[in-house]
C-alpha cells in the first residue's frame, strides 16, 4: 500500500530537480517488474531480491533509460 504513493511522488521530485538544472533520469523499475503477472516467482527470489532473470530485467531497464548517456 505504500509503494504506489511513493512511486507517484517520484515524477514530481524529478521534475523539480530537472527544472533546477540537475541532470536526472527517473527509471521505473516497479513497472519493469510488474508488467509480467508472474514477476513474483519469475523475477524475485524472495519477494525482495531479484533472481538472475530479475537482474537481467533491471539491467535492460537501466540501459534503456541511460544507455544513450553512456556514449
C-alpha positions in Angstrom: 0.0 0.0 0.0 3.0 2.3 0.4 4.6 1.6 -3.0 2.1 3.3 -5.2 2.0 6.7 -3.3 5.8 6.6 -3.1 6.2 5.9 -6.8 3.6 8.6 -7.6 5.7 11.2 -5.9 8.9 10.5 -7.9 8.0 12.3 -11.2 7.3 15.5 -9.3 10.6 15.3 -7.5 12.4 14.6 -10.7 10.7 17.5 -12.5 11.6 19.8 -9.7 15.3 18.8 -9.8 15.4 18.9 -13.6 13.8 22.4 -13.6 16.6 23.4 -11.2 19.2 22.4 -13.8 20.1 19.0 -12.4 20.8 16.1 -14.7 18.5 13.5 -13.5 16.7 10.5 -15.0 13.9 8.5 -13.4 13.8 4.8 -14.1 10.6 2.9 -13.3 11.8 -0.4 -12.1 8.4 -1.2 -10.5 6.6 -1.3 -13.9 9.5 -3.1 -15.4 8.9 -5.9 -13.0 5.1 -5.9 -12.6 4.3 -5.8 -16.3 4.6 -9.6 -16.0 1.9 -11.2 -14.0 4.2 -13.9 -12.7 7.0 -11.5 -11.7 7.0 -12.6 -8.0 8.1 -16.1 -9.0 10.0 -15.4 -12.2 11.9 -12.2 -11.2 12.1 -12.3 -7.4 13.8 -14.9 -5.3 12.1 -14.0 -2.0 9.7 -11.1 -2.6 12.6 -8.7 -2.4 15.8 -9.9 -4.0 15.9 -10.4 -7.8 16.6 -13.7 -9.4 19.1 -13.8 -12.3 16.3 -13.1 -14.6 15.3 -10.2 -12.4 18.8 -8.7 -12.5 18.7 -9.0 -16.3 15.4 -7.2 -16.4 16.9 -4.5 -14.2 20.0 -4.1 -16.3 17.9 -4.0 -19.5 15.6 -1.3 -18.0 18.5 0.8 -16.7 20.3 0.6 -20.1 17.2 1.6 -22.0 16.9 4.6 -19.8 20.5 5.8 -19.6 22.4 3.9 -22.3 22.5 7.0 -24.6 24.1 9.0 -21.8 27.0 6.4 -21.6 28.3 7.1 -25.1 
